[in-house]
């Protein structure tokens, strides 16, 4: 079992920045690839960013490429999502997830999920 707890969400004005954190406990964090997903009201959950177990590989949705940065600190069992140049379309509940699977982009590859943190961008 891996327990994941997100933090750092909140209300921010368009053009602003937030950094989300996801703290992991349980099984060895460094054995897992990690991902961030988001779900806006009335929409499907969508992939935002993923990172390999060692942090060397990072992957992004086209909608956030160049604005968001995923990183991890295996010594702290934490994965981060730095979000810059936020706009109203980024408003959603953001979830982190842990995967032993092969696809970063598919939610079905992720076994463990956090409870989510709300990000609201005001225009």
N, C-alpha and C positions, 0 to 999 in steps of 0.2 A: 504494500500500500504506500502511496505517496499522497501526502496532504499538501494542498496548495492554498495559499492565502494572498489575495491581491490587495493592494493599497495604492493610494495616490490619486484616485479619481477625484472629481470635483467639477465646479463650474468655472469656466474660463471664457474670456472674450475671444472672438474671432481674431486670428493672427497670433494668439498667445501659445504658450507651451505648458505641457504637463509631463511628469515622469511617473510612470506606473512601475510598481515593484510587485514581484510575486515571490514569496518566501516558501520554500519547500521543506518538508520534513518527512521522515520515514525512510524509505529505501534510498540507496545511493543516488544522489541527485545527478552526479556526473555521468551516470549510465543512460540518461534520458535526453533525447532531443526535446526542445521546448518550443511552444508556440503561443502566439496571442491571437485570439479571435474576438469578434465583436458582433453584437446583435442589436439592431435598432428596432424600435416598436413596429410591429407588423411586417418585419423582414426576416429572412433566413439568417442564421449565424454564418458569418463569413470569415475567411482567413485574413489575417492582417500581416503577421510576420512569424518567421520561424528561425531557429538557431540550432546548429548541430551540438552534439554532446560536448565537444571540446571548444565550441565557440568560433571555429574557423569558417564555418559555412553559415551564411545568413540569407534569408529569402523573404521577399516582400510582395504584397499585393500591389498591382500597378497604381491603385488609388492612393497609396501612402508612400510609394518609392520617392526618395529624395527629401521626405519630410519626417519620417519615423525612423528610429534606429533601435534595433534589438541588440541586447548584450546580456552576458551572464557572468556571474562570479561564482565559480564552483566552490571556492573556499567559504563563501557565505551562503551557499545553497539558495541563491537568488537570481532571478532573471528580471531584466528591466525592459521597459519600452519608453524611450524618449520620443515625445510627440511634439513637433514644432509646426508652426504655420497652421494651426488648427482652424477648421472651418465647420459650419453647421452640419455638414454631411458626416462629420466624424462623431457626432453625438450618438452614443450607444452605451450598452453595458459591455465592458471589456473583460474577457476571460483569459486566464492563462491555462495551459494544458501541457501534460507530459506524455511523451510518446516513445515506444520502443519500435515503432513501425518504420516504414520506408518512405512514406509520403508526408512532406511537411504541410502540404496544402489542404489535405483532406481531414475534416474533423473526425472521420471514422478511424484514422490512424492513431488517435490520442486516447489513452486509457484513463488518465486522471485529469480532473478538472477542478478549478477553483470555483468559488461562489460568485465571482464577478464583482466589478467595481464600476460605478456609473461615471461616465464622462459626458458633460453637457457643455456645448459650445454655443454661446449666445452671439447673435449677429447684430 
